[in-house]
Amino acid sequence: MTSNIVSSSAADLAAGGFLHLEQEISACRKCGLHATATNKVISKGSPHPKVVFIGEAPGKNEDETGVPFCGRAGKLLDKFIAYMALKEEDWAVINTLKCRPPANRTPTKQEIEICRPFLEAQLALMKPKVIILLGNTAEKAYGESLEWGEAKQKEDKTFVVKIFHPAALIYQRSREAEQYAFLDKYRYLWE
């Protein structure tokens, strides 16, 4: 994705539109995670947002409901979205993986690569102005290398920003002020 070239499989997935992409994600059996997934977790929010948040992978609550960021980390992300003054049609949330890794372990490189076409197709269909990477796994899956709170403009004029994953802030509340500072610094990107 760093080259702004979508893989051919991602392009094929995107060419079929959102419904086709959701069907392909739901039918995916390319890695072992599908065997333990209760639900595939695809997206939440607008199909054509200004801002897309990319998280790591579904957790327990997300696996049970099929909705990304619906647990404790989701409540904190909702606070950040409200702070950013984004309207419902302005944002979406997706994950690098669509199935929950056992015991919420960090996704493997292989799992990230297998799910990458789905992530690329989602971004190709959504066409956001701003992509916010929530933590290191999202950064790796997107194929970018950024410091915390750093933004980079891509060739296609999309901005990519890396901030802390809300789940990390649950355990490090002291960094929450830093997160708000990142959001203040880049507010002009989505206003």
N, C-alpha and C positions, 0 to 999 in steps of 0.2 A: 504494500500500500504506500510505502514511502515514495515509490516512483510514480504514483498516481495512475498506475495501470492496474486495472481490475483483472484478476485471473480469468481465463476463458470459462472455467466452470462457474465462477461467480457471475460473469456476464450472462451466461445461459440462465442461471437462476433468476437474475434480475429481469431478464427479458420476459419472463413469464409473469411478472408482477408480484404483488404482495401475497395474494392467495396461493399462487404456485409455490412461492418461497416457503410459506408457512406449511404447506403440504409436504414439501421436501424435507423440511426440518423435522416435522412430526414423524415421517417415515424413515429417518436416518438410522442406520444400524452400523455405521462405519467404525465405531469404537465400542469398547465394553461398557461405557457409561449408560447407554440406552437400557441395558438390562436391569439396572437398579433405579432408573428414573421413574418417578410416579407420573410426572408431567414434563414435557419439553417447555422451556421458558423462553419465549420469543421476544416480546417487547411490551412496553407500556408507554402510552402517550400518543402524540400526533404522528400520523404517517408522513407528514412533510414538515418537520420541525426546523426551527432556526438552530437549535442546540440539541445535540445528541450526547448523552452521557453513556460511556462504555464502562461497565463493571467487569468483574472477574468471572464469576460463575454463579449459578443459582445456589442458594442455601436451603436449609430445611423448609422454611416457610414458603419459599419460592417454588420448590419442588412439589410441595403439597397443593399449592394453588395454581401454578402455571403463570404467576405474575411476578415480574422482576421487582426487586427492592420493595417487598411488602412486609418485611420484618423490622427489627430494630434499626438496622442500617438504612432501610427505606424511609423510616420516619425522620431520620437525620437528613437524608438526601432531600426529602420533602421540605424541610426547613431551609436548606440551601436554595432550592428552587424558588421558594417564596421570597427569600432574601434577594434573589436575582431579579425579582419582579417579572418572572416569566409567566405568560398566560398559558392556559391549557394547550392551545394550538402551537405554542412556541417550543415545546420540548418533547423528547422521547428518551427512554432508557432501554438499553440492550446490554447483553453480556457477551464476553468472548466465547464462552461455552453455553450451549443450550440445555445441557443436562448437568445435574449436580454430581460433583465428585464425591465419593464416599467420605464421610466424616468431615466434609468441607475442606478437604486437603487442597493444596495449591494445584491447579491444572498442570499436567505434564506438557512438555514441548510438543509431543506427538498429538495430544488431544487438541491443543491450540491450533496446530497445523490442519488437522482434520476438520475443525469447525471454521477455519478462516474463510472459506468461500461463502459461508452463510453470513458472517460478519461483513465481508466486502459487499455482498449483494444487498444487505440491509442498508448500508451506507450509500450505495449507488442509487437505490430507490428513494431514500429519504432526502438526499442532497442537502445536508445541513450546512449552515455558514460556519458553525463552530462545533468542534468535536472535543468533548472534555473526557480525558482519560482518567478514570478513577483508580489510581494506584499503579503499581509496577506490572502486574499481569496484563492489564489493559494496554499499557505502554508496549510491552513485548508483543502482544497479539497484533497491535496496530502496526508494529514495525518501526516505531519512532524511538528516539533517545532524547529525553528531556529531563531537566532538573525539576524539582518540586516547584510549582508555581510559574513555570516557564511556558511561554506561548511561541508557536512557530507558524508562519504563514506558508501554506503549500502552493505549488505551482497553479493549482486550480482556484486559488484565492481563499480556500477554506483555512480557518485557523484551528490549530490543535493545541490544547492546553492540558497540562498534567497537574492534577490536584490529589489530595489524599482521598483514599477510599473511605466512605463513611464508617464502615465497620472498624477500621483502624482507629478512628477518632472516638469510638465508644470506649476504647481501652486507653486512649491518650487524649483525654479531654483538654489537656493543656495546649494541644496543637490546634484546637478549634478556632482560636483567634487568628492564627496564621491562615487557616482556610478562608475565613471571611476576608482577610487582606488580599488573598489571591483573587477572590471574586470581585472585590472592589477595583483592583488593578485592571481587570479585563472587562469590566462592565460595558465599556464602549463597544465591545465586539457584538453584543446581542441586543443593545438598545436601539 
